[in-house]
Amino acid sequence: MTSERQPATERRTYEPFTPPRRVLLGPGPSPVEERILQAMAAPLLGHLDPVFLRCMDEIQELLRFVFETTNRVTIPISATGSAGMEAALVNPIEPGDEVVVCIHGVFGERMLDIVGRCGGRPTAVRAEWGTPIDPEQIRAALASCSKPKAVAIVHAETSTGVLQDLKGLSEMAHDHGALLIVDAVTSLGGHPVGVDRNGIDVCYSGTQKCLGAPPGLAPVTFSERALEVIRNRQTKVQSWYLDISMVEKYWGGERTYHHTAPISMNYALREALQIVYEEGLEARWARHQRNHRALVAGVEAMGLAMNVAPPDRLWSLNAVRVPDGVDDGRVRARLLSDDQIEIGGGLGPLKGKIWRIGLMGSGSARQNVRLVLDALQRALQAEGFDCASGVEAAERVYESGAAS
Amino acid sequence: MTSERQPATERRTYEPFTPPRRVLLGPGPSPVEERILQAMAAPLLGHLDPVFLRCMDEIQELLRFVFETTNRVTIPISATGSAGMEAALVNPIEPGDEVVVCIHGVFGERMLDIVGRCGGRPTAVRAEWGTPIDPEQIRAALASCSKPKAVAIVHAETSTGVLQDLKGLSEMAHDHGALLIVDAVTSLGGHPVGVDRNGIDVCYSGTQKCLGAPPGLAPVTFSERALEVIRNRQTKVQSWYLDISMVEKYWGGERTYHHTAPISMNYALREALQIVYEEGLEARWARHQRNHRALVAGVEAMGLAMNVAPPDRLWSLNAVRVPDGVDDGRVRARLLSDDQIEIGGGLGPLKGKIWRIGLMGSGSARQNVRLVLDALQRALQAEGFDCASGVEAAERVYESGAAS
């Protein structure tokens, strides 16, 4: 405890910090390609340097590409994905505003918390953790409001591994004059998000999931409808740092100084987006789907069960039930120590009950599916849980895919 | 305009991004040493990986060292320095709270804006841009309040180059039951800040100034007195992302998940702090002072004038008056294009009237003083402003220092 409270005044020696090379198959950060790490190590530029301004323009173009949008205001917030959520909510919502908040995991709960901090009046729509939200309940919640400002929903619940179908939600929201706000932290770059096609008004993500960059920035996009709502606010946005009307002036044509952009993180994001662009969205989605299917086949061949019903499964984050009698934490610790593999545990009501295996960005790879299935089998056997190998079943998925 | 609005759907080609190597002598970011860039390019760890948790512990120890504090809650906020300001204000201040806000530049104005967004009732104490705040005015402002919650003041005004003396301010604030909140963005690591010695309750900084890391994190520290005020809040902190009572649980012994820490930025900060630690605070301050004195001698030998009176000058940020008839922007553009040197222009009422020459972190170096004096002379001559060389006068400062 003393060392935690004291400044480092005595001349202790700090050893060079050399992190081990992990295989990051948890809920994020996902593995970062060497090309991106090297981009981040490039010499710094000033945040108003003409060369950096060009870098910012390319980031905006490439973010529009991955979000599938023509929204003018499509930028990275200078903080992590959670700040993206906060930016998405504090900009449109004013005290007294009614907001339908859909909750089926940690991130829906967090939205509810933030709506409360904005002085919003939330109507919660809930589903059991591990299942998606029933759109009919959203319809009913909207009908129960007098003048709803927004519907907020998580597309990819990182805490449960559930993919939420977005179809029809924007019509529902727009029919009531409400905005559709979507959390795509764990889907953008791994699943189709289709901001324009799905009529999403505000969408945010993180860099450290399917985009494959380090954590530190939160891509966001605001539709013209959302910007109009923000322009008509009666009060100032409660966060100066996240006030999109100020942030967009730095990213837009005016280049007005707001805050010093995190230069190196933007280098990393630009490089990561270029990799997404080179691969192509459809190919990238297909890769995420294919590796997910192989993992599921392997997991089930091992005698384990997925926690989410087949149509609702994320490709990027796989929730596997911890078998009875197996110690969740000990298995994860063994994977980390013996195989350098990180997977995630469950949160909230799913704590100790599921593992969360992320296959995101460059981490979504045949080699990693093999690695984690193999390591999991050995770890389970060490726990006295006798199980078959899942590798062959996974390989069959790849071979059938290659043949089809 | 079209390219700005459109996603990158047509198959355009993105060239590899290779930023030029600038000499960053503006208001920040400052130059980042290769050792730090390489630290940032290390492989990612999960944000709950035991090895990363150790890295976090070292960062906290080293931050206590540079802040000169034993404050338990001494951590980097996962966003840039401006978010550090927001965190410093939104955590203690509740709607209706009286706050004395000292304003002598851009960053005091920003504090005022944020206090307003918190629902605080500010009493502004102003000084002309380029001069420090008169402590007697702070005393009078405190006396005019019924129950002031805080005094907020900028130690190092990046927009003007003014150093604010902090002596006596904490007694003044504490006598009224108010907290002392200090912006040390451009002083921490370059000037003594002395959080404990100066009785500062909340202090924040940025990584991209005298600490010499890239922008992206905001070191903050909260005294026990400040934490007590925060614990006694009647309302939730308006920002979920910056709520220190939640953030500290991730950085403290509990390691409760809050948001995904920006791993690579923390690697960079750790390395930068290790460099500060190896150099020693006193040696680092002396270096910043020495290079500042040499620059001033050079600037004055050239026939240019400093904009701030000698006792109030920052060592890290030097405000030099633009001579009559000289085009500010053209000179800066020439330094950038001909010499790869970035310096800053003035802001607000000082726009076009001063240059801001930063000598921060590793940028505070004899070689850079020579470079910028030489380049400035050539740029001014190209503008038709005939001036002598400043290099010799600067060198004399180093030689007298070496002799003394």
Interface residues (C-beta under 8 A of the other chain):
Chain A: S3 E4 R5 Q6 P7 A8 T9 Y14 F17 T18 P19 P20 R21 R22 L24 G26 G28 P29 P31 V32 L37 Q38 A39 M40 A41 A42 P43 L44 L45 G46 H47 D49 V51 F52 C55 D57 E58 Q60 E61 L62 R64 F65 F67 E68 T69 T70 R72 S78 A79 T80 G81 S82 A83 E86 R110 D113 I114 G116 R117 C118 G206 Q208 P214 P215 G216 K236 V237 Q238 S239 W240 Y241 G253 Y257 H258 H259 T260 A261 P262 I263 S264 M265 Y267 A268 R270 E271 Q274 Y277 L336 E342 L347
Chain B: S3 E4 R5 Q6 P7 A8 T9 Y14 F17 T18 P19 P20 R21 R22 L24 G26 G28 P29 P31 V32 L37 Q38 A39 M40 A41 A42 P43 L44 L45 G46 H47 D49 V51 F52 C55 D57 E58 Q60 E61 L62 R64 F65 F67 E68 T69 T70 R72 S78 A79 T80 G81 S82 A83 E86 R110 D113 I114 G116 R117 C118 G206 Q208 P214 P215 G216 K236 V237 Q238 S239 W240 Y241 G253 Y257 H258 H259 T260 A261 P262 I263 S264 M265 Y267 A268 R270 E271 Q274 Y277 L336 E342 L347
